[in-house]
Amino acid sequence: MINMNISSSHNGLRERIVTRNATVGVIGLGYVGLPLAVEQARSGFRVLALDDNSVKVDKVNRGTNYVPDVNDDDLYKLTQSGQITASTDYTMLSAADVLLICVPTPLNQHQEPDLSYVTSVTKQLAEIVRKGQLIILESTTYPGTTRDVLCPILESSGLKVGIDIFLAFSPERVDPGNPSFRTRNIPKIVGGITPECTQLATLFYEQALEHVVPVQSSEVAEMAKVFENTYRAVNIALVNELAMLCGRMGLDVWEIIDAAATKPFGIQIFHPGPGVGGHCIPLDPFYLAWKAREYDFPTRFIELAGEINRSMPRYVVQKLQTLLNNDHKSLNGSRILLLGIAYKANSNDDRESPALQVYNLLEKHGAEVMYHDPFIPAVKPQTSFPRSVSSVSYSIDMLKTLDAVVITTEHESVDYQMALEYASLVFDTRNATRGMKSSGARLVRL
């Protein structure tokens, strides 16, 4: 634990944190907020959970879980005991000692940061904030947001950050569906507006999480987060471009990747696919690129990576069109099944999923498109897919009626061998059929 050097005026909050008598407010009950609320409650803090979505609030109060990374029994016990209470009423947060902001930070139609959720929450907090509270932003954003956006709004209350109230940034780093790394054991980066802010935020997270990493400032913490996902986006773009080149050259990109992976140093393996999805990798690099323009600094790697990754759904559709043409079929009028609509394996998260983009493009080409996903029985309307569609049953009889099956998500629970036996064409964009032999379908991998 770091050395605490906080003046006597801050000792009340420090004491409440150390003794777990502090009340924690969590704003936003999605994939980040709900697991965080549960971990804080499990460590002994009373949690006030807030969300504008009354359906989520009602589910939490009933102890009904809707996030895979949360244990059903934990949530039920914590809500029924009163350790977690959910509401849509912001005024209840005046009772909280620590406030965690976990709301979306999407991009607008111009691929620029949309901080409307963050600023709206902060403005509402400024109306009820009181002396001695610690506010921590967890939503991913560009470097400078906490200091330049949140700090002035909160100080409009008349309270001074670093003296009366405390403000820090600690980026969410969740990986939905990852069984090895959950909220508790993912190292937590913390950077405050002042050293006192950093110390208090670090102390707070140390009560519930296994490893906390304090850094010099909120800007460092913000930059670390967007760098993590930009690093992944650039390397995914590199291997996606390699996949397209290998397709042109008639080489098996998956065999090439496996061969390269045998080198015991100097390489980290990434895999190609139909695009990138989720709330982080498709968005975070654009936050960094947008901020870089303020400094007249071109981020060529980042922008090129985004261009390549965004082109993958169209590449998948074009390649499928070629495969059907080789079978003397047209994409227009073909019956196509997408296996998987989630953006990643074994997850019920379809945010920014490339499978949805493939679905849209296939329909625009006149195909009859269906999807099967055991984790997502229905797709709800969203920005990139403004309508509802439902998962279809996956059976031998249905496979025999299709012109092609496209594997867009690699779920462990899906029987891909059945598609290889009874479909006419299987286009595998995820290498989900690795090691399998096709006895009926023509199998083509990305």
N, C-alpha and C positions, 0 to 999 in steps of 0.2 A: 504494500500500500504506500502511496506517495506521502511525503511529509506535508502535513496540513499546517498552513500558516494563515489562518483566517482570523480577522479581528473579532472582538467580543460581540459586535453587533450582528455577526453572522452565526454565532455559536448555536442559536436556537434551531435554525434549520439543520445545521450539521448534527446536532444532538438527535433531532427527530429522524434523520436519515439513518444514523448509526444504530439507533434503538428500534428501527423499523416502525416507528410511530407516525411517520410521515404519510400523508394521503397522496396518492399518485393519480393524476388525470391523464388519460390516454385519449387523444382526439384522432378519430379515424380507426375503424374496426375492420380493416381489410387483412391482406396477407401479412402485413407488417404489424399493424396495431394490435390485433387480437392475440397473436402469440406473445407479443411483448407484455400485454396486460396480464396474461396468464402467468408468465414467468415472474413478474413483479408481485402478483398476488401469492404465488407459491412461496416466495421468499419472505412473506409476512406483511407486506404493505397492503393497506386497503386501497382498492382501485376504483376510480370513477371513470367509466368508459363512455365516451360520447361519439355519436355519429348522426349525421343528418338523415340517414336511411333508417326509418322506423322499423322496417322488416328485420334488419340486422340487430337493432336494439332489442326487439321483442325476442329474437332467437337467443341472444346472449342472456337475457334475463330468465329465459326458460332453461338455460343450460344446454341449448341445442347448438352443436358445433357445425361450422360450415367451412372451416379452413383445415386442410390436410395436416399441417404441421402442429396442430393443437390436439392434445389427447382429450377424447370425448369425456372420460370420467373426471379428468382434472377440471375441465370447464364446468361440468355439472356440479361438482362438489363446491367449487369456489363461488359460483353464483348462488347456489341454494343456501350457503352459509353466510352470504352477505359480504364476502370478501371482495367480490366484483359486483358492481351495480352499473347498469347501462342506462343511458338517457339521451334524449335529443336536446336537452335544455342546457345551454351554455352557462347559465348563472350558477349551476351547481359546482362549476369548476373554481369558484372563488374559495371553496373549502379545501382545494388541493394545494399541497406544498410544492409538488413537482408536476410540471405539465409537459407531456410529450406530444409533439405534433407529427402525425403520421398520415398525412393526406396526399393525394396524387399531385404530381408535377408533370403534366403531359406537355406535348408540343402543340402549338397552334397550327393553322392551315399553311403557314409560311415556314414551318419547321423551326420556329422560335420558341423559347421557354414561355410556358403559360403558368404563372405563379398565382393565378386568381384564387385557387383554393387556399394557398398558404397565406396570402394577404388578407383574405376574408376571415380566416380563423384568427389571425393575429390582431386584426381590428376589433374583433369581438372580445378577444382576451384583454385588449387595452382598456376596455370599458369596465372590466371586473378585476383586473390585476391588483394585487395588494403587496405591500412590503414583505420581503422575506420569501418570495416565490422563486423557484428555479424553472426556467422555460427552456426546453431542448427541442430543436428541430431535427427530425429524423428523415424527412422527405429529401430525396436526391435533388440537387440543384447546382447551379454554377458557383464558382468561388466568389465570395463577397456578398452573397444573399443574406446571410444571418446578420452581418454588420450593417449593410447598406439598406436593407429592406425591413427586416424585422425590428432591429434596434430602434430606429426613429419612430416606428409605429407604437412600440411599447412605451417609449419615453414620452410620447404625447400624453400619457397618463399623469405626467409630473414626477414619475419615479425614475431614478437614475440607474442604468444598467451597470452592474459591478459594485454598486453601493447599496441600493435599495432592493433591487431585483437582480437575478442572475440569468445569463443567456448563453447558450452553447449550441454547437452543432455536433451531432453524432449520427453518422449515416447508417441507415439500415443496410444490412449485407445478407439478407435472407436468400436462400436458394430453395424455393418451394419444392417439396418432394424429396429432398436430399436426406436420406436416413442417417447419415453420419454427422452432418452439421446442422444444428438447429439454433434457435435464438440464444440458448444458454451457453453454448460452447463455441460460437463464432466470435473471434476477437473483436472487441468493440472500440472503435476509434472515437476519441472525444477531443474537441477543440473549443475553447470558450472565447468570449469577447475580451475578457480580462483573465489574468492568472487565477483570481478568486473564482471566477465562473468555471474555469477548467477543473479546478480542484474539487469544487462541490459536485459538478457533473460526474467526475471520475469516481468520487466517493459513492455517489448514488448508484451507479451501475455496478460497482464492486460488490454491492450487497446481494445482487441476483445473478450476475453473469460471471463466468469463469476467468475471463482474461480481458482486462481493459487497457487500452493503449492511449495515454494522453499525448497530445501533440501541441505545438506552440500556439496555434490560433484556430479560429473557426475556418479561416480560409484554407489552411493546410488540410483540415479534415474534409472540407468540401472538395478540394482538388484531388485528394487521395481517392475519394469515392468515384468521381467521374473518370479518373485515370484508370482505375480497375476495370471498368466496363469498356472504356475506349480501347484498352489493351486487348480485351477479348474481341471486340468488334473488328479491330484491324487484323488480328490473326485469323478470325473466321472468314473475313473477306479474302485474305490471302489463299486460304485453302479452298474457298468457293471458286476463286479464279483458277486455281490449279485444277479443280474438278472440270471446269468448262474447257480448259486447255486439253486435259486428258481425254475428254469426250471427243474433241476434234482430232486428236492423234490416235484414237483407238486404244488407249491405255486404261488400265483399271486403277482408278485413283485410290481405292481402298487398299489394294495390295501395296501401292507405293507408300501410303501412309504407314501401314504396318511395317514395311521394310525400314522406313526412316525412324520409326519408334524404337528399333533395336539399338540405336545409338544411346549409350548410357549417360551422355552429357550433351549440353548445348542445344537441346531441342525440347519443346513442349508441344505435345500433339493436340491439334484441334481437328474437328471433323466437318466436312461440308454438309449441306442440307438444302432444303427448299427456301431458305431465308432465315432471318432471326426474328424472335418474338419475345414476349414478356414486357415488363414495364421498364427494364433497365437498358439492355444492350441496344435496342433500336432507338432509344431516346437520349441517353446520357451523353454520347459523343457530340450530339448537336448542342447540348448545353455548353460544353467546353468550346466548341467551334464558334458559337455565338458570342461567348465572352471574349474569345481571342480577337474578334473583329474590333472590339473596343480598344485594343492595343495595336491595331493595324498589323496583326500577325496572321498570315495565311496558314491554316491547318490543313495542308494538302493531303496528308495521310488519312486524316479523319474523314474528310469529305469524300475522298476516293473510296474509302472503305464503305461508307454509307451508300454510295452509288452502286457498288458491286453487290452488297447485301440486299439492297432494295430491288436489284434486277433479277434475283434468283427465282422468285415465283414465276416471272415471265419466261425465264429460261426453261423451267420445269414444264410449263405449258407448251412451249415451242418444241421441246424434245418429245413430249407425248404426242404432239401433232405429227411429228415426223415418224414416230413409231407406228401410229395408226395408218398413216399414208402407206407405209411399207406393207401393211396388211390389207391394203386397198380399201381403207375405211376413211371417212371424214370425221374430224372432230365435231363438226356440226351434226347434231342428231345422235351422237354416241352416248351410251350410258356409262358414266364414270363413277366409281366409288373411291372416295378418299378414306383411307384407314388412318384415323387420327385427326382430331381438329385442335387439340391442345398444342401449345407452343413448345412443350418439352415432354419427355417421356414420363409416364406414371404420375401425371399431374392433371388437375381439373381446371387449370388456368389457360384460358384462350385469349388473353390480352395480347394484341398485336400479333397474333399467330400468323405465320406465313401460310398455313393451310387455308385460312380464311381468304387470303389474297388469291391463292391458287383456285379456290372455289369460285370467287368472283370472276376471274379471268376465263375459266372454263365456261361459265354460263354466258359470258359475253361472246364466246365463240360458238354458242348455240348448243353446247353439250347439256345433257340431262345429268345433273350432278347430285350425288348423295354422299353422306358421310356416316361412318360408324366409329364411335368412341365410347368405350365403357365408362370413362371418367366424366364425360360431358353429355348427358342425355339430351340437352337442348342448348342451342346457342342463343343468347339474348342479344337484342339489338345493341350495337356499339358504333362508334364513329366510323370504323373501317368496314363494318358489316351491318348496315342499318335495317335488319329484319331478323325474324326468328326462324330457325330451322331445327329439326329434331334428328337425332341419331336413328338410323335404320337398323333393323335386325341383320345379323351377319350369319348367313347360312349357305349351305351347298347350293340349294335351289336358286338363291339370289345371285350367287357368284356366276352361275351358268348363263345368266341373262345379260351379263355385263360385257362391254367392249374392252374395258381396262380397269385395273385396280391400281391406285397410286398410294404408296405408303408414305404418308406425310408426317407421322409421329410414331416413334418406336415404343409402344407400350408392351410391357412384359406379358400382360394377360391376354393379348390378342394372338389367335392361332394363325400365323402367317403361312404355315405349311398347307393349311386348307386352301388358301388362295392359290398357292403354287400348284395344287392338284386340280382345281375346278375352274379357275378363271382362264381366260384366253391369253391375257397379257397382264403382267405385273411389273410396274415401274417403281422400283424401290429407291427413294431419295434419302433414306436413313441407314442403309446397310442392315436393316432389321432381319433380312433373310440370310445373313452371314452363316456359312456352313450348311445351309439347307440346299437340297436338290429339288429341282422342279421336275415333276412327272407329267405335267399337263400344260401349264402356262409357259409362255415365252417370258423369261425373266431378264429384265434389264435394270442395272443399277446406275445411279447417278454418275 
